[in-house]
Amino acid sequence: MPIATKSLGTLEALKGKIESKAARVGIVGLGYVGLPLATEFAKAGFTVTGIDVQESKVDGLNRGESHVQDVPSAAIAQLVGEGRFRATIDFSVVRELDTINICVPTPLRKTKDPDMSFIVSAVDEIAKYFHPGLLVILESTTYPGTTDELLLPTFEKLGYKAGEDFFLCFSPERVDPGNPTYQTHNTPKVVGGITPACTEMGKLFFSQALDEVVPVSNTRVAEMVKLLENTFRMINIGLVNEMALMCNGMGINVWEVIDAAATKPFGFMPFYPGPGLGGHCIPIDPFYLSWKTKQSGIEARFIDLAGYINGRMPHFVVEKIQDALNEHGKAVKGARVHVAGVAYKRNIDDLRESPALDIILLLKKRGAQLSYTDPYVPSLKLDGALLSSQPLTESAARADCVVIVTDHSGFDYQALLDSSSLIVDTRNAMKAFQSEKIVRL
């Protein structure tokens, strides 16, 4: 059979399966990205198989129990009951699949180099059961070039050609945990393929379950899109954190400065300072770009500087706490410090890269007695110690200092003010209150 005819047949066969929702969808990695994506395709009428290496997670999902805050257990239970979703640790199911989305973690090593081991492991497992007609889409955030430098050779060395025998794309995840407005289904989905046929297939696939799909010319563009989005936020947060440091030295309220600047109807977008960066994306993703550009002899100076400033914020917060305690005649050593909120942002249960963890460890090293409250994080294991969330008002009354690290909307800030003797507010959560008890970032 001529290549052109074979290619057309493979494309049309997969296209028909996707359009009729007969395509068997696979999602590798059932975390904050993969599980919401799996549920969207299952709700759209596809039969979805989730693959994850954590057996306890898989068992829970098959019982209808969700471990991701944005995906209710009731939704999982319904999809499992309808036979639309199941989870497994067995990669051999790839033989039965028509599409595979790879949504595995991509952490940084301590040297700020990307750790590609999860992607490599997933790709190697998929390669064992690879077959013609597959659509493979990498969603794990990574450096530009990963899809065509790592995935493409692995699959083509099996004797298959991208765009003819199989289809390969990159589509950056855009997950914002806890966002009540923008979720997986209504956040525009960027996708770029190795070939135009790959891009076409990726666009067709996502359009079956998501509201808007944005095709780009190739995988490198799609990979760079994600890094630009998060680098933009990282650098602007770094700028405003540096502004907070400067305002602190000059006795100026940085929050008032930002609010006033935000009244300008053009040329300004408000970003806000805080105790440090958290989550998987903003503190980590820009360093993929920095690492890659250094290989080409280009220094990513904005990224490196913003990373340094943002990384110093937990230290600045601890110094702020120390100064505030000193003004009240107390030292950090032996002081009872209560942390309000440990998740990396408000109203979620995600601890990844949370600055609260750094602040707690730094305070512990200085001899403080630590406790915390977080309605989303009932317990916390840190530095070999197990901490449990305590009632906020009662804990605040016993503490020498309360530090607001995460401004959960469920906190009663009036009660917190009434019961506390000293509050260090890193999020401007006490904006509505004026009190000598409050020390603002």
Residue pairs with C-beta under 8 A, 6 or more apart in sequence:
1 9
3 161
3 164
6 164
6 165
7 163
7 164
7 165
7 197
10 132
10 133
10 164
10 165
10 166
11 167
11 197
11 201
13 133
14 23
14 98
14 133
14 135
14 167
14 201
15 201
15 204
16 22
17 23
17 98
18 98
18 99
18 135
18 201
18 204
18 205
18 208
19 204
19 208
21 44
21 45
21 46
21 208
23 46
23 98
23 99
23 205
24 46
24 47
24 49
24 96
24 97
24 98
24 99
25 38
25 41
25 42
25 46
25 47
25 48
25 49
25 97
25 98
25 99
25 101
26 48
26 49
26 50
26 51
26 93
26 94
26 97
26 99
26 100
26 101
27 34
27 35
27 37
27 38
27 41
27 48
27 49
27 50
27 51
27 100
27 101
27 103
28 34
28 51
28 52
28 100
28 101
28 102
28 103
28 104
28 122
28 126
29 51
29 52
29 102
29 103
29 104
29 105
29 118
29 122
29 140
30 38
30 50
30 51
30 52
30 57
30 58
30 61
30 87
30 103
31 68
31 103
31 105
32 68
32 70
32 175
32 177
32 280
32 350
33 103
33 139
33 140
33 173
33 175
34 50
34 52
34 101
34 103
34 104
34 139
35 50
35 61
35 66
35 67
35 68
35 71
36 68
36 70
36 71
36 175
36 183
36 184
37 101
37 103
37 139
37 184
38 48
38 50
38 85
39 71
39 75
39 76
39 79
39 85
40 184
40 185
40 209
40 210
41 48
41 208
41 209
42 48
42 79
42 84
42 85
43 75
43 79
43 84
43 209
44 208
44 209
45 84
46 84
46 208
46 209
47 83
47 84
47 85
48 79
48 84
48 85
48 86
49 85
49 86
49 87
49 88
49 93
49 96
49 97
50 58
50 61
50 85
50 86
50 87
50 88
51 87
51 88
51 89
51 90
51 91
51 93
52 58
52 87
52 89
53 89
54 89
55 89
57 67
57 87
58 87
58 88
58 89
60 66
60 67
61 67
61 76
61 80
61 85
61 87
62 80
62 86
62 87
63 77
63 80
64 73
64 74
64 76
64 77
64 78
64 80
64 81
65 73
65 76
65 77
66 72
66 73
66 75
66 76
69 177
69 178
69 348
69 349
69 350
69 376
70 177
70 178
70 183
76 85
79 85
80 86
91 125
91 126
91 128
91 129
92 128
92 129
93 129
94 100
94 125
94 126
94 128
94 129
94 130
94 131
94 134
95 129
95 131
97 134
98 133
98 134
98 135
99 134
99 135
99 136
99 137
99 205
100 126
100 134
100 135
100 136
100 137
101 137
101 139
101 171
102 119
102 122
102 123
102 126
102 136
102 137
102 138
102 139
102 140
103 139
103 140
103 173
104 118
104 119
104 121
104 122
104 140
105 118
105 140
105 280
106 114
106 115
106 116
106 118
106 119
106 140
106 141
106 142
106 284
106 288
107 115
107 118
107 284
108 114
108 115
108 284
108 287
108 288
109 115
112 287
112 290
112 291
112 307
113 291
114 142
114 143
114 287
114 288
114 291
116 142
116 146
116 150
118 140
119 138
119 140
119 142
119 146
119 150
120 150
123 150
123 151
123 154
124 154
126 136
127 154
127 155
127 158
130 155
130 158
130 160
130 166
132 160
132 165
132 166
133 165
133 166
134 166
134 167
135 166
135 167
135 168
135 169
135 201
135 202
135 205
136 151
136 155
136 166
136 167
136 168
136 169
137 168
137 169
137 170
137 171
137 191
137 202
137 205
138 146
138 147
138 151
138 169
138 170
138 171
138 219
139 170
139 171
139 172
139 173
140 173
141 172
141 173
141 226
141 227
141 230
141 280
141 281
141 284
141 285
141 288
142 223
142 288
143 223
143 227
143 288
143 289
143 291
143 292
144 220
144 223
144 224
144 227
144 289
144 292
145 220
145 223
145 292
146 170
146 223
147 168
147 169
147 170
147 194
147 219
147 220
147 223
148 194
148 219
148 220
151 168
152 162
152 168
152 194
155 162
155 166
155 168
156 162
160 166
162 168
162 194
162 195
162 198
163 193
163 194
163 195
163 196
163 197
163 198
164 197
167 193
167 194
167 195
167 197
167 198
167 201
167 202
168 193
168 194
168 198
168 219
169 191
169 192
169 193
169 194
169 198
169 199
169 201
169 202
169 219
169 222
170 191
170 192
170 193
170 219
170 222
170 223
171 189
171 190
171 191
171 192
171 202
171 206
171 222
172 190
172 222
172 223
172 225
172 226
172 229
173 226
174 187
174 188
174 189
174 190
174 226
174 229
175 184
175 187
176 182
176 187
177 279
177 345
177 348
177 350
178 345
178 346
178 347
178 348
178 350
184 210
185 209
185 210
185 211
186 210
186 211
186 212
187 210
188 211
188 212
188 213
188 214
189 206
189 210
189 212
189 213
189 214
190 214
190 215
190 216
190 222
190 225
190 226
191 199
191 202
191 203
191 206
191 213
191 214
191 215
191 216
191 222
192 199
192 202
192 215
192 216
192 217
192 218
192 219
192 220
192 221
192 222
192 223
193 199
193 200
193 201
193 202
193 218
193 219
194 218
194 219
199 215
199 216
199 217
199 218
200 215
202 215
203 213
203 215
206 213
207 213
216 222
216 225
224 289
226 285
227 285
227 286
227 288
227 289
230 281
230 282
230 285
230 286
231 285
231 286
231 289
231 302
231 303
233 271
233 282
234 277
234 282
234 283
234 285
234 286
234 303
234 306
234 307
234 310
235 286
235 302
235 303
235 306
236 269
236 271
237 271
237 272
237 273
237 274
237 277
237 282
237 306
237 310
238 305
238 306
238 307
238 309
238 310
239 271
239 306
240 254
240 258
240 271
240 272
240 273
241 273
241 274
241 309
241 310
241 313
242 309
243 254
243 257
243 258
243 273
244 254
244 273
244 441
245 309
245 316
247 253
247 254
247 257
248 254
248 316
248 320
248 441
253 440
254 273
254 441
255 272
255 428
255 431
255 440
255 441
258 270
258 271
258 272
259 270
261 268
261 270
262 268
262 270
272 428
273 313
273 441
274 313
274 355
274 426
274 427
274 441
275 313
275 314
275 317
275 355
275 356
275 359
275 405
275 426
275 427
275 441
276 283
276 310
276 311
276 313
276 314
276 317
276 355
276 358
276 359
277 283
277 310
277 313
277 353
277 355
278 343
278 344
278 345
278 350
278 352
278 353
278 354
278 355
278 356
279 344
279 345
279 350
279 352
279 353
280 352
280 353
283 307
283 310
283 353
284 353
286 300
286 303
286 306
286 307
287 303
287 307
289 300
289 303
290 300
290 303
290 304
290 307
293 299
293 300
294 300
313 355
314 355
314 358
314 359
314 362
315 362
317 355
317 359
317 403
317 405
317 424
317 426
317 441
318 332
318 359
318 362
318 363
318 366
320 424
320 426
320 439
320 441
321 332
321 337
321 363
321 401
321 403
321 424
322 331
322 332
322 366
324 401
324 422
324 424
324 439
325 331
325 332
325 335
325 400
325 401
325 422
328 400
328 421
328 422
330 400
330 401
332 363
332 366
332 367
332 368
333 366
333 367
333 368
334 367
334 368
334 369
335 368
335 369
335 400
335 401
336 368
336 369
336 371
336 398
336 399
336 400
336 401
337 363
337 368
337 369
337 370
337 371
337 399
337 400
337 401
337 402
337 403
338 370
338 371
338 372
338 373
338 390
338 395
338 396
338 398
338 399
338 401
338 402
338 403
339 356
339 359
339 360
339 370
339 371
339 372
339 373
339 402
339 403
339 405
340 372
340 373
340 374
340 392
340 396
340 402
340 403
340 404
340 405
340 406
340 408
340 411
340 416
341 356
341 372
341 373
341 374
341 404
341 405
341 406
341 407
341 408
341 411
342 351
342 354
342 356
342 357
342 360
342 372
342 374
342 377
342 380
342 405
342 406
343 349
343 350
343 351
343 354
343 356
343 374
343 376
343 377
343 406
343 408
344 350
344 351
344 352
344 353
344 354
344 355
344 356
344 406
345 406
346 406
346 407
346 408
346 409
346 427
347 376
347 408
347 409
347 410
348 376
349 376
349 377
351 357
351 377
351 380
354 406
355 405
356 372
356 405
356 406
357 382
359 403
359 405
360 370
360 372
360 382
361 382
361 383
363 370
364 370
364 383
370 387
371 387
371 390
371 395
371 399
372 380
372 387
372 389
372 390
373 389
373 390
373 391
373 392
373 395
373 411
374 380
374 389
374 406
374 408
375 389
375 408
375 410
376 408
377 389
378 388
378 389
379 386
379 387
379 388
379 389
380 386
380 387
380 388
380 389
381 387
392 411
392 412
392 415
392 416
393 412
393 415
393 416
393 419
394 419
395 402
396 402
396 416
396 419
396 420
397 419
397 420
399 420
399 421
400 421
400 422
401 421
401 422
401 423
401 424
402 416
402 420
402 422
402 423
402 424
403 423
403 424
403 426
404 411
404 423
404 424
404 425
404 426
404 427
404 429
404 430
405 426
405 427
406 427
407 427
407 428
407 429
411 429
413 429
413 430
413 432
413 433
414 433
416 423
417 423
417 430
417 433
417 435
417 437
417 438
420 437
421 437
422 437
422 439
423 430
423 437
423 438
423 439
424 439
424 441
425 438
425 439
425 440
425 441
426 441
427 441
428 440
428 441
430 438
430 440
